[in-house]
């Protein structure tokens, strides 16, 4: 009779440890769980794509007049889906062209103001002492200057243009960014990695560029999403007051101004650009909230 060998329990194979996820992957996962932010991102991308590509695909010329379709409402305008103005120009194409200008002003203004604000705030916060006090007093003095007065003065002296609108808005939009960056820099300049960089002889400029600024990117990105709608709204206000871009260029602010003047007779002239502007501002705000929660989960 063949003897039965005792069964030997083999040790269970150790599970492969899960691969650690990068901070970027974790932030992306948190952002994708925010439905309002994701929907807003998709909707904003659709609006931007329509504004930058739509005018090339539509047959109407934004400056051409269709004398057979003057002041027609959307329900009576046929191929003019958003209606036409008093000169027979297609409102859909003009709204998309205006959105292109408004979004360009918002993005470029946020970029310029962000660069100035980060450089100013990081330098003031890292230097500290009298340098910090002097630089922040400059910020306080600029807060006291009414930007609308400066805008009127610059438009009067140099004329209205796209570049001048961006520069005028950016000249005052960096102040809040500088204060936020300066506060974050004050909390970072005494951290261990900064002390280690000082100990090995790294120059202050390199410490700011290589160690301070990269740790501020999360705050800067979140605050930039707050700055973009503010700049777009500022450009709309300037255009509404007649201080923005001029013909043949247009923007949502210019279209809203035209629509407000003809609200009783042609309300559709105000409805289309105002709706696009409001939807864009809401989308950017929701995206900013999603980025804030994703990049700084402790702030929930």
Secondary structure, 3 states (H helix, E strand, C coil): CCCCCCCCCCCCCCCCCCCCCCHHHHHHHHHHCCHHHHHHHHHHHHHHHHHHHHHHHCCCCCCCCCCCCCCCCCCCCCCCCCCECCCCCEHHHHHHHHHHHHHHHHHHHHHHHHHHHHHHHHHHHHHCHHHHHHHHHHHHHHHCCCHHHHHHHHHHHHCCCHHHHHHHHHHHHHHHHHHHHHHHHHHHCCCHHHHHHHHCCCCHHHHHHHHHHHHHHHHHHHHHHHHHHHHHHHHHHHHHCCCCCCCCCCCHHHHHHHHHHCCCCCCHHHHHHHHHHHHHHHHHHHHHHHHHHHHCHHHC
